[in-house]
Amino acid sequence: MNTTQKFDFAAPFVPAASPEDGLIRTVELGEFVAVEVTLWSAIRPGFYLQLTLNKELVGEVWTMSDIYQPGDIIHLKLDSRLLAQEGRYELGFRATNNFSEISNYSPTTPL
């Protein structure tokens, strides 16, 4: 039985971050930082995902419903207090198949 799956995840996109180095200006740090995730081709209703910051789960769980399709972009929020310490962060997400409970991690975006 094969318990591994490979998905065509794209790293999350942060519109406020510099494309060169991921730097977010302090003025861009409101209560939340907007995060965009493109839904991958194998996602199905019931699958769920949660953002990760430096490999730790953060924020709310988002669950796929019938109103979304693969290729759609969903908008999530990252609590800006998680970025309060100066330094480098890696933002990603963990996706979970609700039937098998197998999880996979996306590529990350530097912040």
N, C-alpha and C positions, 0 to 999 in steps of 0.2 A: 504494500500500500504506500503510495507516494503522499507524504504529508507536507511537501514543500510546493509552493507555487511562486512563480515570478510574475509580477505585474508591471505594467508600463507607467509607473508613477512618475510624475514630474515633481520636482521640489516645489514647496510652497513659494508664492510670490508675495513680496511686501512692497507695495507701490511707494511707500515713503522712504525706502532704503536706496542708497546709491547703488547703481548697477556695477560699479567698479569694485567697491570694497564692502558693501552692506551697511555702511555708516548711516545712521538715522540721526538727523539733527535734533537737538533738544526741543526746538520749537515744534517739531513734528510729533513729539511724545505727548499726546493728550491722555485721556483716561485709558484708551485702548489704541492698539496699533492694528490697522486693517491688514488682513491676510487673505490671499486668494489661493484656492486649491482647485486645480482642474481635475474633474472626475475621470478616472481611467476606464479603459474599454471593458474590463471584466466586472465592474461594480454592478451590484444588483440591489434591489430594495431589501432593506434589513441590514446590509453591511453598515458598519459604523466606523468613524475615525475620530481621532483626538490629536491635537497638536502636541509636539514634543519640543522642549527647549533643553539643549545639552543632554539629550537622551532621557529626560524626565517628562512624564505626561503632565500637561498643563491645560487649563481651560475646560470648556464644556465638551461633552461628547456630541457629535453630529451624526444623525442616522439618515441613511439614504431612503427616500420615499419615491413613490411613483411619479411625482411631479418633476423629477430630475432625470436626465439622460447622460450616458457617458459623453464626455467632451464639454459638458456644462462647467461653468466656473461658479464655485460657491464662495461665499464671503464669511470669514470667521474673524474673531477678535482675540488679540493677544493682550492681556493685561499689561500695561506699560510698566507697572511696578516691578514686574519680573526682569526688566531691563535696567533697574535703578543703579546697579553696580557697573562702573565703567569696565569694559572688557569685551571679549569676543564671545558671541553666542552662535549656536547652530540650531536653526529652526527647521523642524520637519513635522511629520505626522505618522501615527501608527494606524493602519487600516486593519479591521477585523472582519472576517467572514462570520456572520451571526449563526450560520448552521454548523460549521466545523470548529468555530472559535479559534481558527488559525489566524495569527496576526503577522503582518509584514510592515516594515518601516520604509518610508520614502527616502529619497535623497534629501539632503539638507541644504538650506540657504544660510550663508554667513550673515550675521548682523553685528 
